[in-house]
Amino acid sequence: MARRLILMCALVALGTAEFAEGAVATSLRALPNLESIRFTERTTVLFVHNFDVEDAALKTRIVDLGETANDFTGTEIEFYDVFYSDEDGNPDEDGFFLSVEAIYAPGLGGLNIADVSLIFENAFEQTAEAVASFHQAGVGALPTSIGRAFDGNVNTHTSMGTSSDQANRLRLTFDFGVEAPAQPIPEPSVIGIVGLSGLALVRRRHAV
């Protein structure tokens, strides 16, 4: 609640008050004045990775994640992919969530995320509110560490385990409290009304 209140104040200052308290947009990347997204990875030291909001890397999921295809690396054997998604981690460039996947094996626990933040105009930052879903595997998986990715402390990080299997990647999917706009209920068409009336007439005639 405190983070949303801060977001509300900042967006009001930016002239985008309509996105406060349960922000509504057509997608996460369509939030007004959103400029970039920052991922902070930490194992022994901090590595900060910034992506423009329209960066192609965020709009695609890498099919064969590894040394020659990744969005950034942690250790020399830890490879990351970041992308817009739905809450279950399925890639969607118009989604309302951000997913971070990793391949890491062997080791004591990979996918070490310390922070994921939206960076707005005037350098205002909004850290993720929660993890909507995740996938852990192998040695070093600590689901109790998930909250470290959005606790506001870059000196703590997650540990989601080990996996070199493309179909079993380590994953965290982040929720920023942005909601999809409500879809209006369509009005019944004139043809539909006439069709139903005609059907009633046919039934009435058969009843006679």
BELRAWO-V908448 format. One record per backbone hydrogen bond with DSSP energy under -1.0 kcal/mol. NH is the residue of the N-H (numbers start at 0). CO is the residue of the C=O. Records with the same first field share a line. If there is no record, write none. Layout:
# BELRAWO-V908448
NH=CO / CO
This chain:
# BELRAWO-V908448
4=0
5=1
6=2
7=3
8=4
9=5
10=6
11=7
12=8
13=9
14=11
15=10
18=15
19=16
24=178
27=94
30=27
33=30
34=118
35=118
36=50
37=116
38=48
39=114
40=46
41=111
42=44
46=40
48=38
50=36
52=34
54=51
57=54
65=68
70=79
73=77
77=74
78=102
79=71
80=100
82=98
83=57
84=96
85=89
88=85
91=83
94=91
96=84
97=173
98=82
99=171
100=80
101=169
102=78
103=162
109=160
112=110
113=39
114=39
116=37
117=125
118=35
119=123
120=32
122=119
125=117
127=115
128=174
129=174
131=172
134=170
136=159
141=158
144=141
145=142
147=144
148=145
149=146
155=152
157=112
159=109
161=136
162=103
167=164
169=101
170=134
171=99
172=132
173=97
174=129
178=22
192=188
193=189
194=190
195=191
196=192
197=193
198=194
199=195
200=196
201=197
202=198
203=199
204=200
205=201
206=202
